[in-house]
Amino acid sequence: MKKSLNLKLITMTALVAVLIGALGGCAKPDGPAVSGPAPEVSTPAPEVSTPAPEVTLPAPSAKIADQAADAEGVYNGQIDNNSIEIQMSPTDIVAFRTTEVQDQLEGLEDGDRVKFGYKPNADGQLVLTFIEKLE
């Protein structure tokens, strides 16, 4: 019975010591109270020593380079009153001026396969010379 009493006394003493140590850290420190925002710390941005790599897009197909008399593609719709967009390949979507073929655009719907011709104008824009829906 004496062993049991000693074990309980040791356990209780250890528990009290742990509690005193834990609660002792929670006490308020003696000193002036801080009553304002913390000072701002400014970290300068890291310097970039090398430029970002350039992104290269796939080159347009040879048909898009200059002009064509019998190109084919998918009509994607009008951009504005004077321009349309045609997808000529999976990677080539091209805008064309429609000043010479306005009357030929009637009846075309987005997604229609079309046959068309084009040439560059003085400003380097591609201008349709004709366009017709493929059946």
C-alpha positions as CSV (number, residue, x, y, z in Angstrom):
1,M,0.0,0.0,0.0
2,K,2.9,2.3,0.6
3,K,4.1,1.8,-3.0
4,S,0.7,2.8,-4.3
5,L,0.7,5.9,-2.2
6,N,4.2,6.8,-3.4
7,L,3.2,6.3,-7.0
8,K,0.2,8.5,-6.7
9,L,2.2,11.2,-5.0
10,I,4.9,11.1,-7.7
11,T,2.2,11.2,-10.4
12,M,0.4,14.2,-8.8
13,T,3.7,16.1,-8.3
14,A,4.6,15.5,-12.0
15,L,1.1,16.7,-13.1
16,V,1.3,19.8,-11.0
17,A,4.8,20.6,-12.4
18,V,3.6,20.2,-16.0
19,L,0.5,22.4,-15.3
20,I,2.6,25.1,-13.7
21,G,5.0,25.1,-16.7
22,A,2.2,25.2,-19.2
23,L,0.3,28.0,-17.5
24,G,3.4,29.9,-16.7
25,G,3.9,30.5,-20.5
26,C,0.4,32.0,-20.8
27,A,1.1,35.0,-18.4
28,K,1.2,38.5,-19.8
29,P,4.7,39.9,-20.2
30,D,5.6,42.9,-18.2
31,G,6.2,45.8,-20.6
32,P,4.5,48.4,-22.7
33,A,1.4,47.3,-24.6
34,V,1.6,47.5,-28.4
35,S,-1.2,49.7,-29.7
36,G,-0.8,50.2,-33.4
37,P,-0.3,48.3,-36.6
38,A,2.9,46.4,-37.1
39,P,5.5,48.3,-39.2
40,E,5.4,47.5,-42.9
41,V,8.2,45.5,-44.3
42,S,9.0,46.0,-47.9
43,T,10.6,43.2,-49.9
44,P,12.0,44.3,-53.3
45,A,10.9,42.3,-56.3
46,P,13.5,39.8,-57.6
47,E,15.4,41.0,-60.7
48,V,14.9,39.0,-63.8
49,S,18.1,38.4,-65.6
50,T,16.9,36.6,-68.7
51,P,13.9,37.5,-70.8
52,A,10.9,35.2,-71.0
53,P,11.1,32.6,-73.9
54,E,9.2,33.6,-77.0
55,V,6.1,31.6,-77.9
56,T,6.1,30.3,-81.4
57,L,2.9,29.5,-83.2
58,P,2.7,27.0,-86.1
59,A,3.4,28.5,-89.4
60,P,0.5,29.2,-91.7
61,S,0.0,26.8,-94.6
62,A,1.3,27.7,-98.0
63,K,-2.2,28.6,-99.3
64,I,-2.5,31.5,-96.9
65,A,0.9,33.1,-97.8
66,D,-0.1,35.0,-101.0
67,Q,-3.3,34.4,-102.9
68,A,-5.5,31.5,-104.2
69,A,-8.1,30.9,-106.8
70,D,-9.6,27.7,-105.4
71,A,-9.1,27.4,-101.6
72,E,-11.5,25.5,-99.4
73,G,-12.4,25.9,-95.8
74,V,-15.1,26.2,-93.1
75,Y,-17.0,29.4,-92.9
76,N,-16.9,30.6,-89.2
77,G,-19.1,33.7,-89.6
78,Q,-18.9,37.4,-90.0
79,I,-16.5,39.5,-87.9
80,D,-18.0,42.8,-88.9
81,N,-19.8,44.3,-91.9
82,N,-16.7,44.0,-94.1
83,S,-14.9,40.8,-92.8
84,I,-15.5,37.1,-92.4
85,E,-13.5,34.3,-90.8
86,I,-12.7,31.0,-92.5
87,Q,-10.9,28.0,-91.0
88,M,-8.6,26.7,-93.7
89,S,-6.9,24.0,-91.6
90,P,-7.0,22.8,-87.9
91,T,-4.4,25.6,-87.1
92,D,-5.2,28.2,-89.7
93,I,-8.2,30.5,-89.1
94,V,-8.0,33.5,-91.4
95,A,-9.9,36.8,-91.6
96,F,-10.8,38.0,-95.1
97,R,-12.2,41.3,-96.3
98,T,-15.5,40.9,-98.1
99,T,-15.8,44.3,-100.0
100,E,-16.0,42.6,-103.4
101,V,-18.3,39.6,-102.5
102,Q,-21.0,41.0,-100.2
103,D,-23.8,39.7,-102.4
104,Q,-22.3,36.2,-102.3
105,L,-22.4,35.9,-98.5
106,E,-26.2,35.5,-98.4
107,G,-27.3,32.1,-97.3
108,L,-23.9,31.1,-95.7
109,E,-24.2,29.8,-92.2
110,D,-21.5,29.1,-89.6
111,G,-20.0,25.7,-90.2
112,D,-20.7,25.6,-94.0
113,R,-17.9,24.3,-96.1
114,V,-16.9,26.9,-98.7
115,K,-14.8,27.3,-101.8
116,F,-13.3,30.7,-102.3
117,G,-10.6,32.8,-103.9
118,Y,-8.6,35.7,-102.5
119,K,-5.8,38.1,-103.1
120,P,-4.0,40.7,-101.0
121,N,-5.0,44.4,-101.2
122,A,-2.6,47.4,-101.0
123,D,-2.7,47.2,-97.2
124,G,-1.7,43.5,-97.1
125,Q,-5.2,42.4,-96.1
126,L,-6.6,39.3,-97.8
127,V,-9.7,40.2,-99.9
128,L,-12.1,37.5,-101.2
129,T,-12.6,37.5,-104.9
130,F,-15.4,34.9,-104.8
131,I,-17.0,32.6,-102.3
132,E,-19.6,29.7,-102.7
133,K,-21.0,27.1,-100.5
134,L,-19.9,23.5,-101.2
135,E,-22.7,20.9,-101.3
